[in-house]
Each structure stands twice: as structure tokens, then as C-alpha cells.
Amino acid sequence: MWKRYFTVPTLDEALELLSDRGGEARIVAGATDLMLELERGQRPGIDTLIDITRIPDLDSIEEDSQGWVHIGPLATHNHCAGSQLIVEHAFALAQACWQVGAPQIRNRGTVAGNLITASPANDSIPALMALGAKITLRSAKGDRVIPIDAFYEGVRRTVMHDDEILVDIAFPNPPDGTRSTFFKLGLRRAQAISVVNAALALQMDGEVVRSAGITLGSVAPTVIHADEAEEFLVGKQLSKETIEQAAILAAAAAKPIDDLRGSAGYRSEMVRICTLRGLRSLMRGTERLEVPDEPVMLWGAGEGHQIERLPEVVEHIPGTKIETTVNGKAYSVDGGHEKSLLRFLREDLGLTGSKEGCAEGECGACTVFLDGAAVMACLVPAPRAHGAEIVTIEGLGGNGKLHPVQRAFVEEGAVQCGYCTPGFIMSGVKLLEEKSQPSRSDIEQAIAGNLCRCTGYYKIISALELASRFGGQGTGGTGG
């Protein structure tokens, strides 16, 4: 999929490489979109990847002295969903990020990468647009700041230059009285691309709307504002009649097309419904009921934060060794630089427990732990393993004993054809590290990214409930 892969310890070195290679190079942060785009030929001419995930402090979320909230280029969707600052002051963004993919995807996928992919169906774009975000792009020539409304030129097209890195996403901390929400309509509850989505942010002065942001996704070539609906709400109270008229105006702003996920007519009507429901929830103060107070992350004690930087630039080309630790054992492998982590584990290390069910991050059969966090190995470049610690299904248990989750799967008869089982077990193990006594909802969140084609979820859920009664964590992580 690529010829050269660089891991860099500083942004300056990443910028220098981008400047040297022009349009042939791309930045790797989460790579959950980029891996698929390269595999499908959607990024022709790209032969060099520049990995910035070893640069410290790029995953921060913080407020500055002027009241602007800043999101770093390596902040993941889980970071945003779990950030108290975002949850308290920009709930629509936390809500949108929590609905992206599944925990394993949210542990890798970054908000910055979501913006750069520039799909009109992306979930974080409407929320940031409703909040009035701006984006800072950096090249060797300096920085430029772009309002998010001006960042997009069309489907998967932005104003970003080939030599630029997105280094900051910022929005003004909404004033007191501001409330926001995000509504997403997909074809299933998790791992779904939006058929329609809508972000709503209202600044209230008592019962009266002082300002309004209503942004719509998956209904035009880019995410758009429902301008007439926004203007209509200003100066009015959220009465039944006002909400219904605003929803009609929002639907009129949509310019959807027919595709496999829905017809244009259906999308326009769903814009009305989503706007209607969103405004009603803000009026009633119920917008936070659908998001758990402590969402399942599957990111371990490190909470998905980046490890220490590498001491120097590493270029992975034929002949370069990938030095990594898998299940507590050190490996030094000559090869694998052009593969996914899943293929590297299976083909170069002979660890075939992790399965390839889709190679698109949809089924979870390839779930492994990368530096403590659960990820989809099919969407991680193999060179990311260099200097990392990885745990696969083979590394659970120890001293001839099964991990409590493995034992529970046996006792409950949760293993059917068995193909998906390693992924489910890995998700279950990480869940019980976070929550020793998970609720039924916690379990469902944890396995949202794992697909069983035998439709055997009842036994899988009961196995994870049983494992929690066994004592949950047991041994695991080193291979014994």
C-alpha cells in the first residue's frame, strides 16, 4: 500500500519530510480512514507515510486564557467523548465523537483526521461547525488559520495543501446558557455511516434563543448550515410551534441525493425529524440522557495517551527491522513495513489467533491491545508496532490457565463457529479492566465493534457477565 514509512519524534521533522515529498506523502495519526483509502486506490500517487503518533502532547484538550478550547491533532474520538471540558461545555461534540464507529475505532481515529477526510457524512464536522470552530494548518512556511466553514471545497476536498499538517482545532468556549446536542440517523446502532446527522447549539437568554447553530451532515456535498432555521430561532422561545417551523426550514436547507443508504426524499424528511427531536430535547433539558456518564472506552489505564517519543526518525523500508514486544516477548523482524499490523502478526510472527473478517474495521475479529488500548489491527500500519507493546489473544491467561473471560466463554457455550471469538474475548478483557462489575449496557457498548455472524450475542453477553463474577481481570497481557 505504501513504499516508505517514517516515524518522527517532532513536528518540524514531519514538516520537513512533507515539504521534500510534496503530494507523494501523507500524515499518519489514526490511519483508520487512510488505510482504507490507500487499499481502495482513493489516494493515488501516495507512496510515503509519515507517522506523528510518537510526538508527545499532541493529544491534549485544554482551554486557553482567552476562553478558546483547543483540540490537538492526535486527540482521538474517545479523548473527546471522555473529556470533562468537552462534555460540560460542548456536549454536541462529545456526543458526536461517542457515536463514531466503535471503541476500537475511537481509540485510533482522531478528530483531526475526521475533518481532513472531508466526508459530508462525518460526525464530528457538524458539531464543530455549529460551535464556530477554526483550524490551524502548519507548513514549513508558517501557520494559517481557517474557519471550519471555509475549510471544505466539496466531497473529500479541502483547502489544505500537500505540505501542511493540521496542528490545532479550536472553538470559543460557549457562553453560559448555551446547550447543544447531536442527532445521528444510521442503518444500525453502531459502526454506521450517517444517513443524516444534525448538530444543534443554542445560546439561551432565559427562555429566549439569543443565537442558534444548526448544521447538517450527509445531505449535501459538504456539511452545511441551516441558515434560515438558525435565523428564525433567534429572539424566540422554544414553543411547540417554533420548533416545528424551525424543523421545516432545516429540511428545506438540505440538498440530498439518492444512494444506497437512503433516498433524497427520505433524507429531507429525516432532517426535519432530527431537528425536531434535537430542539425538543434542548427545550426539555433531556439531551444528555442518551449518552452514558461513564462511556466504555477500552483504552486501559493509559487512557489512550501517547507514549514517549522515539529518539530519532525511523524510516521503515525493506531491510529495516521492526522491533516490538508482543505478549511479553521481544521480536526483531526484518520485513512487514508495507503491511497492516494484522498481517504482520499473522504472517511475520505466526500469531494467527487474531482473525481477518473484513479488513475494514467493521467486525472486530482482529482486536488486539496496542500500548494498552484495544484497536482494530487491520487498520493499524505494521510499523506502528516498532517500539510498542502489543497483546494478542495468545497472550491472555498464563501458567497453563485460561483467562477468566476465556473460561466464561467455554462455560457459557459462547463459542460457536469461533471465528469472531478472539475479538470478543479481547474486548471483554479490556472492559473488565475498566469496570470490574459492568452493567448490561456497558457490555453492549464494549462489543459494539465486534460482529458475530452466527448471531450468538446472548451467550456472549452472559459469558461476560459470568466473567465479571469470576473476578474479571485475572492474568493476561504477557503470555505467561
C-alpha positions as CSV (number, residue, x, y, z in Angstrom):
1,M,0.0,0.0,0.0
2,W,3.0,2.3,0.6
3,K,6.7,2.2,-0.1
4,R,8.3,4.3,2.7
5,Y,7.1,4.8,6.2
6,F,8.7,7.3,8.6
7,T,8.1,7.6,12.3
8,V,9.1,11.1,13.5
9,P,9.8,12.5,17.0
10,T,8.9,16.1,16.2
11,L,6.5,18.2,14.1
12,D,9.4,20.0,12.5
13,E,10.8,16.7,11.1
14,A,7.3,15.8,9.8
15,L,7.0,19.2,8.1
16,E,10.4,18.8,6.5
17,L,9.5,15.4,5.1
18,L,6.2,16.7,3.8
19,S,8.0,19.6,2.1
20,D,10.5,17.3,0.5
21,R,7.9,14.8,-0.8
22,G,5.1,17.0,-1.9
23,G,2.0,15.3,-2.9
24,E,3.5,11.8,-2.5
25,A,3.3,11.8,1.3
26,R,0.5,11.7,3.9
27,I,0.4,12.1,7.6
28,V,-0.5,9.1,9.8
29,A,-2.3,9.8,13.0
30,G,-5.1,7.3,13.5
31,A,-5.0,6.0,9.9
32,T,-8.4,4.4,10.2
33,D,-9.6,6.3,7.1
34,L,-6.2,6.5,5.3
35,M,-5.6,2.7,5.4
36,L,-8.9,2.1,3.6
37,E,-8.4,4.9,1.1
38,L,-5.0,3.5,0.1
39,E,-6.3,0.0,-0.1
40,R,-9.2,1.1,-2.3
41,G,-7.0,3.3,-4.6
42,Q,-8.7,6.5,-3.4
43,R,-5.3,8.2,-2.8
44,P,-3.4,7.6,-6.0
45,G,0.3,8.6,-6.0
46,I,0.8,8.3,-2.3
47,D,3.8,6.2,-1.5
48,T,5.1,7.7,1.7
49,L,3.5,7.8,5.2
50,I,4.7,10.0,8.0
51,D,3.7,8.8,11.4
52,I,3.4,11.5,14.1
53,T,1.8,9.3,16.8
54,R,5.1,9.2,18.8
55,I,5.2,13.0,19.3
56,P,4.2,13.8,22.9
57,D,1.5,16.3,23.9
58,L,-0.4,16.4,20.6
59,D,-3.4,14.7,22.1
60,S,-4.3,17.4,24.6
61,I,-7.7,19.1,25.1
62,E,-7.5,22.3,27.0
63,E,-8.8,25.8,27.4
64,D,-6.6,28.9,26.9
65,S,-6.7,32.1,28.8
66,Q,-8.9,33.7,26.1
67,G,-11.6,31.1,26.6
68,W,-10.9,29.0,23.5
69,V,-10.9,25.3,23.7
70,H,-8.1,23.6,21.8
71,I,-8.1,20.0,20.5
72,G,-4.7,18.6,19.5
73,P,-4.1,16.8,16.2
74,L,-3.7,13.4,18.0
75,A,-6.8,13.8,20.2
76,T,-9.0,10.8,19.4
77,H,-12.7,10.5,19.4
78,N,-12.5,8.7,22.7
79,H,-10.4,11.5,24.2
80,C,-13.2,14.0,23.2
81,A,-16.0,11.7,24.4
82,G,-14.2,11.3,27.7
83,S,-13.1,14.9,28.2
84,Q,-14.9,16.7,31.1
85,L,-14.2,20.0,29.4
86,I,-15.9,18.9,26.2
87,V,-18.8,17.1,27.9
88,E,-19.5,20.2,30.1
89,H,-19.2,22.9,27.5
90,A,-19.6,21.4,24.1
91,F,-21.8,18.4,24.7
92,A,-22.8,18.0,21.0
93,L,-19.1,17.3,20.1
94,A,-18.7,14.7,22.9
95,Q,-22.0,13.1,21.8
96,A,-20.9,13.1,18.1
97,C,-17.5,11.6,18.9
98,W,-19.1,8.9,21.1
99,Q,-21.2,7.8,18.1
100,V,-18.2,7.4,15.7
101,G,-17.5,3.7,14.9
102,A,-16.9,1.6,18.0
103,P,-14.4,1.8,20.9
104,Q,-11.5,0.2,19.0
105,I,-12.0,2.8,16.2
106,R,-12.4,5.7,18.6
107,N,-9.1,4.7,20.3
108,R,-7.3,5.3,17.0
109,G,-9.3,7.6,14.9
110,T,-8.6,11.3,15.5
111,V,-10.9,14.3,15.3
112,A,-8.4,16.0,13.1
113,G,-8.3,13.0,10.7
114,N,-12.1,13.0,10.6
115,L,-12.0,16.7,9.5
116,I,-9.4,16.0,6.8
117,T,-11.2,13.0,5.4
118,A,-13.9,15.6,4.5
119,S,-16.8,13.2,4.0
120,P,-20.1,15.1,4.3
121,A,-21.3,12.1,6.4
122,N,-18.6,12.6,9.1
123,D,-20.0,13.1,12.6
124,S,-17.5,15.5,14.3
125,I,-17.7,18.1,11.5
126,P,-21.3,19.3,12.1
127,A,-20.7,19.6,15.9
128,L,-17.5,21.7,15.4
129,M,-19.2,23.8,12.7
130,A,-22.1,24.5,15.0
131,L,-19.6,25.6,17.7
132,G,-17.8,28.0,15.3
133,A,-14.5,26.2,15.2
134,K,-11.4,27.2,13.4
135,I,-8.5,25.1,12.1
136,T,-4.8,25.9,12.2
137,L,-2.7,24.5,9.3
138,R,1.1,24.5,9.5
139,S,3.7,24.1,6.8
140,A,7.4,24.9,6.7
141,K,6.4,28.4,5.6
142,G,4.3,29.1,8.7
143,D,0.7,28.8,10.0
144,R,-2.6,29.8,8.6
145,V,-6.0,29.7,10.4
146,I,-9.1,28.7,8.5
147,P,-12.7,28.9,9.8
148,I,-14.1,25.5,9.5
149,D,-16.9,26.8,7.3
150,A,-14.2,27.7,4.7
151,F,-12.2,24.5,5.0
152,Y,-14.3,22.4,2.6
153,E,-14.5,22.6,-1.1
154,G,-16.5,19.5,-1.9
155,V,-16.8,15.8,-1.2
156,R,-13.5,14.8,0.3
157,R,-11.9,18.0,-0.8
158,T,-10.4,20.7,1.5
159,V,-8.3,23.8,1.1
160,M,-5.4,22.0,2.8
161,H,-2.1,22.0,0.9
162,D,0.1,18.9,0.4
163,D,2.8,20.3,2.7
164,E,0.5,21.2,5.6
165,I,-0.3,19.5,8.9
166,L,-3.5,20.3,10.8
167,V,-2.0,21.2,14.2
168,D,-5.0,22.6,16.1
169,I,-8.8,22.7,16.2
170,A,-10.2,25.5,18.4
171,F,-13.6,26.9,19.2
172,P,-14.7,29.5,21.7
173,N,-15.9,28.1,25.0
174,P,-19.7,28.7,24.6
175,P,-21.1,31.3,26.9
176,D,-23.3,30.5,29.9
177,G,-26.8,29.4,28.8
178,T,-25.5,27.5,25.8
179,R,-26.8,24.0,25.3
180,S,-26.1,21.6,22.4
181,T,-26.9,18.2,21.1
182,F,-26.2,15.9,18.2
183,F,-28.6,13.6,16.4
184,K,-27.4,10.8,14.1
185,L,-29.5,8.5,12.0
186,G,-27.7,5.4,10.8
187,L,-28.8,2.0,9.5
188,R,-27.8,0.3,12.7
189,R,-26.9,1.4,16.3
190,A,-23.1,1.2,16.0
191,Q,-20.5,1.1,13.3
192,A,-22.8,3.0,10.9
193,I,-22.2,5.9,8.5
194,S,-24.7,8.6,9.0
195,V,-27.7,8.6,6.7
196,V,-28.4,12.1,8.2
197,N,-26.9,13.9,11.1
198,A,-27.6,17.2,12.7
199,A,-25.8,19.3,15.4
200,L,-27.7,22.0,17.3
201,A,-26.2,24.6,19.6
202,L,-28.4,27.3,21.2
203,Q,-27.4,30.2,23.4
204,M,-30.3,30.9,25.6
205,D,-31.2,34.2,27.5
206,G,-33.6,32.7,29.9
207,E,-36.4,31.3,27.7
208,V,-35.4,33.2,24.6
209,V,-32.9,32.0,21.9
210,R,-30.1,34.5,21.6
211,S,-28.1,32.7,18.9
212,A,-28.5,29.4,17.1
213,G,-26.3,27.0,15.2
214,I,-27.9,24.1,13.2
215,T,-25.6,22.1,11.0
216,L,-26.5,19.2,8.8
217,G,-24.4,16.3,7.5
218,S,-24.9,13.7,4.7
219,V,-27.4,15.9,2.9
220,A,-25.1,18.0,0.6
221,P,-21.6,17.8,-0.9
222,T,-20.3,19.3,2.4
223,V,-21.7,19.8,5.9
224,I,-24.0,22.8,5.7
225,H,-25.7,25.3,8.0
226,A,-29.5,25.5,8.0
227,D,-29.2,29.3,7.8
228,E,-33.0,30.1,7.6
229,A,-33.7,27.9,10.6
230,E,-30.9,29.5,12.6
231,E,-32.2,33.0,11.8
232,F,-35.8,32.0,12.5
233,L,-35.0,30.8,16.1
234,V,-33.2,34.0,17.2
235,G,-35.4,36.1,19.5
236,K,-38.0,33.4,20.0
237,Q,-38.9,31.0,22.8
238,L,-38.8,27.2,22.1
239,S,-42.5,26.7,21.8
240,K,-44.1,23.7,20.0
241,E,-44.9,25.9,17.0
242,T,-41.5,27.5,16.8
243,I,-39.7,24.1,16.9
244,E,-41.9,22.6,14.2
245,Q,-41.4,25.6,11.9
246,A,-37.6,25.6,12.5
247,A,-37.5,21.9,11.6
248,I,-39.3,22.6,8.4
249,L,-36.8,25.3,7.5
250,A,-33.9,23.0,8.3
251,A,-35.3,20.3,6.0
252,A,-35.6,22.9,3.2
253,A,-31.9,23.6,3.5
254,A,-30.9,20.0,2.7
255,K,-29.9,19.2,-0.9
256,P,-29.5,15.4,-0.6
257,I,-29.1,12.7,-3.3
258,D,-30.3,9.2,-3.6
259,D,-27.8,6.5,-2.6
260,L,-27.6,3.0,-1.1
261,R,-28.3,4.4,2.4
262,G,-31.4,6.4,1.6
263,S,-33.4,8.3,-0.9
264,A,-33.3,12.1,-1.2
265,G,-36.8,12.4,0.0
266,Y,-36.2,10.2,3.0
267,R,-33.2,12.2,4.0
268,S,-35.0,15.5,3.7
269,E,-37.8,14.2,6.0
270,M,-35.2,12.8,8.4
271,V,-33.6,16.2,8.6
272,R,-36.9,17.6,9.8
273,I,-37.3,14.8,12.3
274,C,-33.8,15.0,13.7
275,T,-34.0,18.8,14.1
276,L,-37.4,18.5,15.7
277,R,-36.2,15.9,18.2
278,G,-33.0,17.8,18.9
279,L,-34.8,21.1,19.6
280,R,-37.3,19.3,21.8
281,S,-34.6,17.7,23.8
282,L,-32.9,21.1,24.3
283,M,-36.2,22.6,25.3
284,R,-36.9,19.8,27.9
285,G,-33.3,19.5,29.1
286,T,-33.1,15.8,28.2
287,E,-30.3,16.0,25.6
288,R,-27.8,14.1,27.8
289,L,-29.9,11.1,28.6
290,E,-28.8,9.0,25.6
291,V,-25.1,9.2,26.4
292,P,-23.7,7.3,29.5
293,D,-22.0,9.2,32.2
294,E,-19.0,6.9,32.0
295,P,-18.8,5.5,28.5
296,V,-16.8,2.4,27.8
297,M,-13.5,3.3,26.2
298,L,-11.5,0.0,26.1
299,W,-8.3,2.1,26.4
300,G,-6.8,0.8,29.7
301,A,-5.0,2.6,32.4
302,G,-3.1,4.9,30.0
303,E,-6.4,6.3,28.7
304,G,-5.2,6.3,25.2
305,H,-2.4,8.9,25.7
306,Q,0.7,8.7,23.5
307,I,3.9,7.0,24.8
308,E,7.2,8.7,24.9
309,R,8.7,9.9,21.6
310,L,11.3,7.8,19.7
311,P,14.8,9.3,20.0
312,E,15.2,9.9,16.2
313,V,13.4,9.5,12.9
314,V,12.9,5.9,11.9
315,E,12.5,5.0,8.2
316,H,10.8,1.7,7.5
317,I,11.9,0.3,4.2
318,P,13.0,-3.2,3.1
319,G,15.8,-4.2,5.4
320,T,14.6,-2.1,8.4
321,K,13.7,-4.2,11.4
322,I,10.5,-3.7,13.3
323,E,11.5,-4.2,17.0
324,T,8.4,-4.8,19.2
325,T,7.2,-6.6,22.2
326,V,4.2,-9.0,21.7
327,N,2.7,-10.9,24.6
328,G,5.8,-10.1,26.7
329,K,8.2,-11.4,24.2
330,A,10.7,-9.2,22.2
331,Y,10.8,-9.5,18.4
332,S,13.1,-8.1,15.8
333,V,11.6,-8.7,12.4
334,D,13.1,-7.8,9.0
335,G,10.0,-7.0,6.9
336,G,6.4,-6.1,7.3
337,H,7.0,-2.4,6.7
338,E,4.3,-2.2,4.0
339,K,1.6,-4.3,5.8
340,S,-1.2,-3.8,8.3
341,L,-0.5,-4.8,11.9
342,L,-2.9,-7.7,11.5
343,R,-0.9,-9.2,8.5
344,F,2.4,-8.6,10.4
345,L,1.2,-10.5,13.4
346,R,-0.2,-13.4,11.4
347,E,2.4,-13.6,8.6
348,D,5.6,-12.5,10.2
349,L,5.1,-13.5,13.8
350,G,2.9,-16.6,13.2
351,L,0.3,-15.4,15.7
352,T,-2.8,-16.4,13.9
353,G,-5.3,-16.1,16.7
354,S,-6.3,-12.6,15.5
355,K,-8.6,-13.0,12.5
356,E,-9.4,-11.0,9.4
357,G,-13.1,-10.9,9.0
358,C,-13.5,-7.7,6.9
359,A,-10.2,-5.8,6.7
360,E,-12.3,-2.6,7.1
361,G,-12.6,-2.2,10.9
362,E,-16.2,-3.4,10.8
363,C,-16.1,-6.8,12.5
364,G,-13.6,-6.6,15.4
365,A,-12.2,-10.1,14.8
366,C,-8.7,-8.6,14.7
367,T,-8.9,-6.7,18.0
368,V,-5.6,-6.5,19.9
369,F,-4.1,-4.2,22.5
370,L,-1.7,-1.6,21.3
371,D,0.1,0.2,24.1
372,G,-2.7,-0.8,26.4
373,A,-5.7,0.3,24.2
374,A,-8.0,-2.0,22.2
375,V,-7.6,-1.4,18.4
376,M,-8.6,-3.0,15.1
377,A,-5.3,-4.4,13.9
378,C,-6.4,-4.4,10.3
379,L,-6.4,-0.5,10.4
380,V,-3.0,0.0,12.1
381,P,0.1,0.2,9.9
382,A,2.6,-2.5,11.0
383,P,5.5,0.0,11.5
384,R,3.4,1.4,14.4
385,A,4.5,-1.7,16.3
386,H,8.1,-0.5,16.4
387,G,8.9,0.2,20.0
388,A,5.3,-0.6,21.1
389,E,3.8,-3.2,23.4
390,I,1.1,-5.5,21.9
391,V,-1.1,-8.1,23.3
392,T,-3.0,-10.7,21.2
393,I,-5.4,-13.4,22.1
394,E,-2.4,-15.7,22.5
395,G,-1.1,-13.5,25.4
396,L,-4.1,-14.0,27.7
397,G,-4.0,-16.3,30.6
398,G,-0.8,-17.9,31.7
399,N,0.8,-20.8,33.6
400,G,-1.5,-23.2,31.7
401,K,-4.7,-21.4,32.8
402,L,-7.3,-19.6,30.8
403,H,-8.1,-16.0,31.4
404,P,-11.5,-15.6,33.3
405,V,-13.1,-14.3,30.1
406,Q,-11.9,-17.3,28.1
407,R,-13.1,-19.7,30.8
408,A,-16.5,-18.0,30.9
409,F,-16.9,-18.3,27.1
410,V,-16.3,-22.1,27.5
411,E,-18.7,-22.5,30.4
412,E,-21.5,-20.5,28.8
413,G,-21.1,-22.1,25.3
414,A,-20.4,-18.7,23.8
415,V,-18.0,-20.1,21.2
416,Q,-19.9,-21.1,18.0
417,C,-18.0,-21.2,14.7
418,G,-15.2,-19.5,16.7
419,Y,-14.1,-17.0,14.1
420,C,-15.2,-13.9,15.9
421,T,-14.4,-15.3,19.4
422,P,-10.8,-13.9,19.8
423,G,-12.1,-10.3,19.1
424,F,-15.0,-10.6,21.5
425,I,-12.7,-12.0,24.2
426,M,-10.2,-9.2,23.8
427,S,-12.9,-6.6,24.0
428,G,-14.3,-8.3,27.1
429,V,-10.9,-8.5,28.8
430,K,-10.3,-4.7,28.3
431,L,-13.9,-4.0,29.5
432,L,-13.3,-5.8,32.8
433,E,-10.0,-3.9,33.3
434,E,-12.1,-0.7,33.2
435,K,-15.2,-1.9,35.0
436,S,-14.9,-5.0,37.2
437,Q,-18.7,-5.1,37.5
438,P,-20.1,-3.9,34.2
439,S,-23.7,-3.3,33.5
440,R,-25.6,-4.9,30.6
441,S,-25.3,-1.6,28.8
442,D,-21.5,-1.5,29.5
443,I,-21.1,-4.9,27.9
444,E,-23.2,-3.9,24.8
445,Q,-21.0,-0.8,24.4
446,A,-17.8,-2.8,24.7
447,I,-18.8,-5.3,22.0
448,A,-20.4,-2.8,19.7
449,G,-17.4,-3.1,17.3
450,N,-17.5,-6.9,17.3
451,L,-19.7,-8.8,14.8
452,C,-20.9,-12.3,15.3
453,R,-22.2,-13.8,12.0
454,C,-23.7,-16.7,13.9
455,T,-26.0,-14.2,15.7
456,G,-25.0,-15.6,19.1
457,Y,-24.9,-12.4,21.2
458,Y,-27.0,-13.7,24.1
459,K,-24.4,-16.3,25.1
460,I,-21.5,-13.8,24.6
461,I,-23.2,-11.3,26.9
462,S,-23.9,-13.9,29.5
463,A,-20.3,-15.1,29.3
464,L,-19.0,-11.6,30.0
465,E,-21.5,-11.3,32.9
466,L,-20.1,-14.6,34.3
467,A,-16.5,-13.4,33.8
468,S,-17.2,-10.4,36.0
469,R,-18.3,-12.8,38.7
470,F,-15.1,-14.8,38.3
471,G,-13.1,-11.7,39.3
472,G,-12.7,-10.2,35.9
473,Q,-9.1,-9.3,35.1
474,G,-7.3,-12.5,36.1
475,T,-4.0,-12.8,34.4
476,G,-3.3,-11.5,30.9
477,G,-1.1,-9.4,28.8
478,T,2.2,-11.2,28.8
479,G,1.5,-14.6,27.6
480,G,2.6,-16.1,30.9
